[in-house]
Amino acid sequence: MSKENKKVVVGLSGGVDSSVAAYLLQKEGYNVIGIFMKNWHDDSVTISDDCPWIDDSQDALLVAEKLGIPFQTIDLSVEYKERIVDYMFAEYEAGRTPNPDILCNREIKFDVFLDAAKKLGADFVATGHYCKKGQAASGEYQLIAGEDDNKDQSYFLCQLTQEQLSMALFPIGHLQKSEVRKIAAEQDLITADKKDSQGLCFIGKVKLPTFLQQKLKPIEGNVIELDANLPIYQSYQTITNGGDYKALAVPFIYTPEMGTVIGQHQGAHYFTIGQRKGLAIGGKTEPLFVIGTDTITNTIYTGQGSEHPGLNRMALFIENDDIHWIRNDFKLSIGSIEPYKVRIRYRQDLMDAELHREENGLYILFKTPVSGISPGQFAAWYKNDELIGSGVISH
């Protein structure tokens, strides 16, 4: 079947990346359809004073008209609320740190949206992600980092399956961001100079703390500062020297008696481990970082400086049900140890680590201490520039 007979549904977000993705696919000869996903219109939760999704959908429509491709808007707000927003609120309320963008890709763009595209007879769905798709000698599809190191978004797709990848196209993964904007300008697309969205996935301009405050109400609690010389840190150093990786994956447990109250906060569920901004407490020699949260007692634990031992850990643990392999032929058997490059947040440098597969789950042991490991985050592991698997951090 020629490309002219293959139908591709592009998720047009109203941004420059998806606009150029649609153009490049059309240029290659595909039968392109543009669809805008409307993911939110819950009046009980105010996104912002304006309606950014309306502006974005209008830009997406103008791009489709410029390219001469069919366009429609689909309402996925029910599924988005159930699968992303409700889960996100529950995780933050429990003191965990979810990644809504990863969930949006797994649950919305490459699930609900993919199903809608199939009903239109689509052979593929395409997005404006900066990543690439390949195929290994084994036949397994590969998720490969984008050429633009500053924009690589493979991490956000770390939960995709082989089936989802088989129907995915990433037309701009081989380009630099500057090249994408140049193409958009040359084609006179309205999105050419549009700033990148900094808000929630396919919702718009709202910042996450603003969004959380709509449902998770303020509750005043204590901010406690912990000294860098607590006995628990010294025992941890003993473990590090001894090499017990399972013990290294156990998080530090704090109690209010360990430190000094230095201020108040408006809700432990608004904070995450490693956070620096938002504490509004000055007068310290070094910046304050969140090194622990307790949503049961509504307590925030902090420490001064990026080298505080409470901020940096050598290992993490992922439970069996939360281990995900994109490359099924790379799955580790129980008892296996394998070197990988790992990251636990977007744009973080890849870190040298060992994956230890045990009966109860997967331990990741880092070569050097890692800052801000928080339950609920996704750890993703790579071989060279290929993302092999990922998992939700338990502790």
URTAMO-V494057 format. One record per residue. N is the residue number from 1. RES is the residue in three letters. PHI is phi in radians with two decimals (* if undefined). NEAR is the number of other C-alpha atoms within 12 Angstrom. D_FIRST is the distance of its C-alpha to the first C-alpha in whole Angstrom. Layout:
BEGIN
N_RES_PHI_NEAR_D_FIRST + N_RES_PHI_NEAR_D_FIRST
END
This chain:
BEGIN
1_MET_*_9_0 + 2_SER_-1.31_11_4 + 3_LYS_-1.08_17_7 + 4_GLU_-1.08_16_8 + 5_ASN_-1.69_17_6 + 6_LYS_-1.71_23_7 + 7_LYS_-1.74_33_11 + 8_VAL_-2.10_41_13 + 9_VAL_-1.68_46_17 + 10_VAL_-1.78_53_20 + 11_GLY_-1.36_47_23 + 12_LEU_-1.44_47_25 + 13_SER_-1.57_48_29 + 14_GLY_1.60_45_30 + 15_GLY_-1.88_41_31 + 16_VAL_-1.23_40_30 + 17_ASP_-1.14_47_27 + 18_SER_-1.22_46_25 + 19_SER_-1.10_52_25 + 20_VAL_-1.22_49_24 + 21_ALA_-1.02_45_21 + 22_ALA_-1.11_52_20 + 23_TYR_-1.07_41_21 + 24_LEU_-1.13_32_19 + 25_LEU_-1.15_34_16 + 26_GLN_-1.10_31_16 + 27_LYS_-1.10_20_17 + 28_GLU_-1.30_19_14 + 29_GLY_1.88_18_12 + 30_TYR_-1.24_30_11 + 31_ASN_-1.49_31_12 + 32_VAL_-1.77_39_15 + 33_ILE_-2.18_41_18 + 34_GLY_-1.77_46_21 + 35_ILE_-2.29_42_24 + 36_PHE_-1.74_41_27 + 37_MET_-1.62_43_29 + 38_LYS_-1.63_37_32 + 39_ASN_-1.82_36_34 + 40_TRP_-2.69_32_37 + 41_HIS_-2.70_25_40 + 42_ASP_-1.53_22_43 + 43_ASP_-1.19_12_46 + 44_SER_-1.33_11_48 + 45_VAL_-2.14_20_47 + 46_THR_-1.39_22_47 + 47_ILE_-1.31_29_44 + 48_SER_-2.91_23_46 + 49_ASP_-1.22_13_48 + 50_ASP_-1.88_14_45 + 51_CYS_-2.14_21_42 + 52_PRO_-1.06_29_39 + 53_TRP_-1.15_35_36 + 54_ILE_-1.19_24_37 + 55_ASP_-1.08_23_37 + 56_ASP_-1.14_36_34 + 57_SER_-1.15_34_32 + 58_GLN_-1.16_27_33 + 59_ASP_-1.11_31_32 + 60_ALA_-1.09_42_29 + 61_LEU_-1.10_33_29 + 62_LEU_-1.13_28_30 + 63_VAL_-1.13_39_27 + 64_ALA_-1.06_37_25 + 65_GLU_-1.14_22_27 + 66_LYS_-1.09_24_27 + 67_LEU_-1.46_29_23 + 68_GLY_1.27_18_23 + 69_ILE_-1.97_29_21 + 70_PRO_-1.06_27_21 + 71_PHE_-2.54_29_24 + 72_GLN_-2.67_27_26 + 73_THR_-1.91_29_28 + 74_ILE_-2.07_27_28 + 75_ASP_-1.68_23_31 + 76_LEU_-1.97_31_31 + 77_SER_-1.17_27_35 + 78_VAL_-1.15_20_36 + 79_GLU_-1.14_26_34 + 80_TYR_-1.11_35_35 + 81_LYS_-1.12_26_38 + 82_GLU_-1.18_22_38 + 83_ARG_-1.60_27_36 + 84_ILE_-1.97_33_37 + 85_VAL_-1.17_35_40 + 86_ASP_-1.08_23_42 + 87_TYR_-1.12_25_41 + 88_MET_-1.11_35_42 + 89_PHE_-1.07_30_45 + 90_ALA_-1.11_23_46 + 91_GLU_-1.15_29_45 + 92_TYR_-1.14_37_48 + 93_GLU_-1.11_31_50 + 94_ALA_-1.51_26_50 + 95_GLY_1.46_33_51 + 96_ARG_-1.82_32_47 + 97_THR_-2.16_36_45 + 98_PRO_-1.35_36_41 + 99_ASN_-2.05_38_38 + 100_PRO_-1.11_33_37 + 101_ASP_-1.21_35_34 + 102_ILE_-1.14_36_33 + 103_LEU_-1.13_36_33 + 104_CYS_-1.08_37_31 + 105_ASN_-1.18_38_28 + 106_ARG_-1.24_31_28 + 107_GLU_-1.67_30_30 + 108_ILE_-1.93_38_28 + 109_LYS_-1.08_47_25 + 110_PHE_-1.94_37_23 + 111_ASP_-2.39_28_25 + 112_VAL_-1.10_28_26 + 113_PHE_-1.12_41_24 + 114_LEU_-1.08_37_21 + 115_ASP_-1.09_23_22 + 116_ALA_-1.11_28_22 + 117_ALA_-1.14_33_19 + 118_LYS_-1.06_20_17 + 119_LYS_-1.15_15_19 + 120_LEU_-1.54_24_18 + 121_GLY_1.45_19_14 + 122_ALA_-1.22_28_13 + 123_ASP_-1.53_31_11 + 124_PHE_-2.52_37_13 + 125_VAL_-2.05_45_17 + 126_ALA_-2.31_49_18 + 127_THR_-2.33_47_22 + 128_GLY_-1.66_42_24 + 129_HIS_-1.30_47_26 + 130_TYR_-1.53_36_27 + 131_CYS_-2.78_40_25 + 132_LYS_-2.29_34_22 + 133_LYS_-2.02_36_20 + 134_GLY_-2.32_27_20 + 135_GLN_-2.47_18_19 + 136_ALA_-1.37_19_22 + 137_ALA_-1.05_10_23 + 138_SER_-1.28_12_24 + 139_GLY_1.70_13_20 + 140_GLU_-1.23_23_22 + 141_TYR_-1.32_30_20 + 142_GLN_-2.01_39_23 + 143_LEU_-1.88_45_24 + 144_ILE_-2.03_38_26 + 145_ALA_-1.03_37_28 + 146_GLY_-1.22_32_28 + 147_GLU_-1.17_27_29 + 148_ASP_-1.45_25_32 + 149_ASP_-1.03_23_34 + 150_ASN_-1.35_19_36 + 151_LYS_-2.08_28_33 + 152_ASP_-0.83_33_31 + 153_GLN_-2.06_36_30 + 154_SER_-1.01_43_29 + 155_TYR_-0.97_46_32 + 156_PHE_-1.19_39_31 + 157_LEU_-1.89_50_28 + 158_CYS_-1.19_47_30 + 159_GLN_-1.83_39_30 + 160_LEU_-1.21_39_26 + 161_THR_-1.79_29_25 + 162_GLN_-1.05_30_22 + 163_GLU_-1.10_20_20 + 164_GLN_-1.14_34_21 + 165_LEU_-1.11_35_20 + 166_SER_-1.06_25_16 + 167_MET_-1.85_31_15 + 168_ALA_-1.75_38_17 + 169_LEU_-2.25_39_17 + 170_PHE_-2.20_41_20 + 171_PRO_-1.16_36_19 + 172_ILE_-1.85_39_23 + 173_GLY_-1.09_35_24 + 174_HIS_-1.59_28_24 + 175_LEU_-1.89_30_27 + 176_GLN_-1.46_23_30 + 177_LYS_-1.01_31_32 + 178_SER_-1.07_21_33 + 179_GLU_-1.21_20_30 + 180_VAL_-1.10_36_29 + 181_ARG_-1.14_29_32 + 182_LYS_-1.12_20_32 + 183_ILE_-1.09_28_28 + 184_ALA_-1.09_31_29 + 185_ALA_-1.18_20_32 + 186_GLU_-1.11_16_31 + 187_GLN_-1.61_22_28 + 188_ASP_1.02_21_31 + 189_LEU_-1.48_33_30 + 190_ILE_-1.10_31_33 + 191_THR_-1.55_37_32 + 192_ALA_-0.93_29_33 + 193_ASP_-1.88_23_36 + 194_LYS_-1.25_24_36 + 195_LYS_-1.19_18_38 + 196_ASP_-1.18_24_36 + 197_SER_-1.17_22_36 + 198_GLN_-1.97_17_39 + 199_GLY_-1.69_22_39 + 200_LEU_-1.27_32_38 + 201_CYS_-0.91_33_34 + 202_PHE_1.03_39_33 + 203_ILE_-1.84_41_36 + 204_GLY_2.35_33_38 + 205_LYS_-1.44_26_41 + 206_VAL_-1.12_27_43 + 207_LYS_-1.53_19_44 + 208_LEU_-1.03_30_44 + 209_PRO_-1.03_26_48 + 210_THR_-1.07_21_49 + 211_PHE_-1.14_27_46 + 212_LEU_-1.10_30_48 + 213_GLN_-1.16_25_51 + 214_GLN_-1.23_22_50 + 215_LYS_-1.99_25_50 + 216_LEU_-1.69_28_52 + 217_LYS_-1.29_19_55 + 218_PRO_-1.06_21_58 + 219_ILE_-2.40_20_60 + 220_GLU_-1.22_19_63 + 221_GLY_-2.60_27_63 + 222_ASN_-1.54_29_64 + 223_VAL_-1.77_37_63 + 224_ILE_-1.99_35_65 + 225_GLU_-1.68_37_65 + 226_LEU_-1.91_36_65 + 227_ASP_-1.21_27_66 + 228_ALA_-1.34_23_65 + 229_ASN_-1.94_18_67 + 230_LEU_-1.09_23_67 + 231_PRO_-0.98_18_67 + 232_ILE_-1.10_23_64 + 233_TYR_-1.23_25_62 + 234_GLN_-1.17_16_65 + 235_SER_-1.18_18_64 + 236_TYR_-1.15_31_60 + 237_GLN_-1.12_24_61 + 238_THR_-1.10_16_63 + 239_ILE_-1.10_21_60 + 240_THR_-1.02_24_58 + 241_ASN_-1.19_14_60 + 242_GLY_-1.42_13_60 + 243_GLY_1.54_18_56 + 244_ASP_-1.45_20_56 + 245_TYR_-1.19_32_52 + 246_LYS_-1.15_28_52 + 247_ALA_-1.19_26_55 + 248_LEU_-1.13_32_54 + 249_ALA_-1.42_35_51 + 250_VAL_-1.39_27_54 + 251_PRO_-1.24_31_54 + 252_PHE_-1.19_34_58 + 253_ILE_-1.92_21_60 + 254_TYR_-1.95_26_62 + 255_THR_-2.28_26_65 + 256_PRO_-0.99_24_67 + 257_GLU_-1.19_15_70 + 258_MET_-1.33_21_68 + 259_GLY_-2.42_22_68 + 260_THR_-2.13_20_69 + 261_VAL_-1.24_23_68 + 262_ILE_-2.09_25_68 + 263_GLY_2.96_22_66 + 264_GLN_-2.14_25_64 + 265_HIS_-2.25_28_61 + 266_GLN_-1.90_25_59 + 267_GLY_2.62_34_57 + 268_ALA_-1.08_42_56 + 269_HIS_-1.25_38_52 + 270_TYR_-1.52_43_52 + 271_PHE_-2.01_43_52 + 272_THR_-2.37_41_50 + 273_ILE_-1.06_39_51 + 274_GLY_1.66_39_51 + 275_GLN_-1.21_31_51 + 276_ARG_-1.99_26_54 + 277_LYS_-1.47_18_54 + 278_GLY_1.73_23_55 + 279_LEU_-1.39_31_58 + 280_ALA_0.98_18_61 + 281_ILE_-2.19_26_63 + 282_GLY_-1.91_16_65 + 283_GLY_1.42_11_68 + 284_LYS_-1.79_15_66 + 285_THR_-1.12_10_67 + 286_GLU_-2.15_16_63 + 287_PRO_-1.06_24_60 + 288_LEU_-1.53_37_60 + 289_PHE_-2.10_39_56 + 290_VAL_-1.32_41_56 + 291_ILE_-2.01_42_56 + 292_GLY_-2.94_42_56 + 293_THR_-2.32_45_56 + 294_ASP_-2.35_33_57 + 295_THR_-1.36_28_56 + 296_ILE_-1.31_16_59 + 297_THR_-1.60_22_62 + 298_ASN_1.01_29_60 + 299_THR_-2.13_38_61 + 300_ILE_-1.94_45_59 + 301_TYR_-1.85_46_60 + 302_THR_-2.27_50_60 + 303_GLY_-2.58_40_61 + 304_GLN_-1.51_30_62 + 305_GLY_1.53_26_60 + 306_SER_-1.24_24_56 + 307_GLU_-1.68_22_58 + 308_HIS_-1.01_29_59 + 309_PRO_-1.09_35_59 + 310_GLY_-1.29_42_58 + 311_LEU_-1.55_36_55 + 312_ASN_-2.09_34_53 + 313_ARG_-2.32_37_52 + 314_MET_-1.77_39_51 + 315_ALA_-2.71_44_49 + 316_LEU_-2.53_44_47 + 317_PHE_-2.32_42_46 + 318_ILE_-2.16_37_43 + 319_GLU_-1.24_25_43 + 320_ASN_-0.92_23_41 + 321_ASP_-1.19_17_39 + 322_ASP_-1.83_24_38 + 323_ILE_-1.50_33_37 + 324_HIS_-2.29_33_33 + 325_TRP_-1.95_32_31 + 326_ILE_-1.28_37_27 + 327_ARG_-1.63_34_27 + 328_ASN_-1.12_24_28 + 329_ASP_-1.34_18_29 + 330_PHE_-1.85_26_32 + 331_LYS_-0.97_23_34 + 332_LEU_-1.53_28_38 + 333_SER_-1.46_18_40 + 334_ILE_-1.05_17_43 + 335_GLY_1.70_16_46 + 336_SER_-1.41_19_43 + 337_ILE_-2.24_21_44 + 338_GLU_-2.47_26_41 + 339_PRO_-1.35_23_41 + 340_TYR_-2.54_31_39 + 341_LYS_-1.76_30_39 + 342_VAL_-2.30_41_39 + 343_ARG_-2.35_36_39 + 344_ILE_-2.04_40_41 + 345_ARG_-2.73_34_40 + 346_TYR_-1.07_25_38 + 347_ARG_1.19_20_38 + 348_GLN_-1.31_21_41 + 349_ASP_-1.05_20_41 + 350_LEU_-1.16_29_40 + 351_MET_-2.05_30_43 + 352_ASP_-1.18_25_43 + 353_ALA_-2.71_31_44 + 354_GLU_-2.06_29_44 + 355_LEU_-1.70_40_42 + 356_HIS_-1.96_31_44 + 357_ARG_-1.59_27_43 + 358_GLU_-2.12_22_46 + 359_GLU_-1.07_16_46 + 360_ASN_-1.56_18_47 + 361_GLY_2.70_30_44 + 362_LEU_-2.12_42_43 + 363_TYR_-1.78_41_45 + 364_ILE_-2.00_50_44 + 365_LEU_-1.89_38_47 + 366_PHE_-1.57_36_47 + 367_LYS_-1.31_22_49 + 368_THR_-2.31_18_51 + 369_PRO_-1.02_28_51 + 370_VAL_-2.03_36_49 + 371_SER_-1.55_33_50 + 372_GLY_1.29_39_49 + 373_ILE_-1.21_40_48 + 374_SER_-2.34_42_47 + 375_PRO_-0.99_34_46 + 376_GLY_1.74_36_43 + 377_GLN_-1.18_40_42 + 378_PHE_-1.78_39_38 + 379_ALA_-1.67_52_39 + 380_ALA_-2.15_46_36 + 381_TRP_-2.08_47_36 + 382_TYR_-2.18_36_34 + 383_LYS_-1.94_26_33 + 384_ASN_0.97_17_33 + 385_ASP_-1.83_28_31 + 386_GLU_-1.83_36_29 + 387_LEU_-1.44_43_30 + 388_ILE_-1.69_40_30 + 389_GLY_-2.93_42_32 + 390_SER_-2.80_45_34 + 391_GLY_-2.90_42_37 + 392_VAL_-1.50_39_40 + 393_ILE_-1.19_38_43 + 394_SER_-1.46_33_46 + 395_HIS_-2.87_36_49
END
